[in-house]
Amino acid sequence: MNRIAILAVLALAFGCAKTEPETGPPPTAAEVAQFKQERIERRKRLDPVGRYQIVTNPFSNKNLFLLDTRDGRVWQAVAQEGDRDGWQEQQVEHLTASVEGK
């Protein structure tokens, strides 16, 4: 009997009861646009620089790098077979253990 009482209390506590959906007008296009813009601005404040940045040596066009600004990992642009180019990961000293294990 105790288990049934506990399950009933848990069901009521965690909202297993049927709830009515909110009634009211749907958001306007302007409200949706404002919500999206606020979300974009919030992301920019949290991460003002994109996670990945392409950087180059200002004195040479040969060295093109892709930098992971979150983990510190670096890839260098390399020519591959045919007309395809790609990225080759470079060894970086003093990365955290979580990054090196990837």
N, C-alpha and C positions, 0 to 999 in steps of 0.2 A: 504493500500500500504506500509506503514511503517513496518508492521509486516513481510511482505515478504522480504523486503530489509534486515531487521535485521536477519531473518533466513538464508538468502543467505550468509551474512557476517559471521555468526557463523559457517555455514557449511564449508566455505572456511578456516576459522581460525582454526577449529578443525580437519582438514585433512579428510574431508569426500570425497575428490576427490580420484579417483583411483590412486594408486601408483604402480610402477613396483617393483617386488621383486629384491633383490640384486642379481646381476649376478656375478659369480666367482666360483672358485672351492670350494667344501665343505671342512670343516676343516679336517686335517689329524688326524690319531689316536693319534699321539704324542701331537698335539695341544689340543685335547679333554682331554687327560690324564693330561696335564699340567693345563688346566682350572679346572678340578676336584680337583687336588691337591691344587691349589691356594684357591679354595673354602673351602676345609677342613682346610687349615692353617688359613684362615680368621676366620672360626668358632672357632678354638682353641684359637685364640687371644682374641676373644670376650667372650668366656666361657671356660677358660683353664681347669676347673674341670667340669665333667659331672653334669647334673642337679641332678641326684640321686646318692647317695653314700651309700654303705652298710658298716657299721662300727660295731665294736665289742669291748667289754671290754677286754683289754689284760690280765686281771686277772681271767676272767671267760668266759667259752664258752656258758653259758646260755643266756647272753644278746646280741642279734643280732638286730641291728637297721637299718632302712632304712631312710635316711635323704634327704629331698628335699632342696638342697642348694640354690634354688632361693627364696622359701617362708619360710623356716625354719620349715616346718612341719616334724614330726617324727612318724614313725610306728615301733612297736616292733614285732619281729617274735613270733608267738604263735602256739601252737599245737591245731588243730581242730579235730573234730570227724573223726574217721577212720585214714587213713594214710596221710591225707592232712594237710599241714601246711599253715599258712596264716600270714597276717600282721594286727595288731590292732593299730589304730592311738592313739597316746599319747597326752595328754594335755601339751601344751608348753606355759609358761607364756610370756607375752609381745610380742605376735605376732601382726602384723599390723592388722587393722580392715578389710582390704580387704581379708586377709588370713583367719581370724576367721569367716568371713561370708560365706565361702565356705562350 
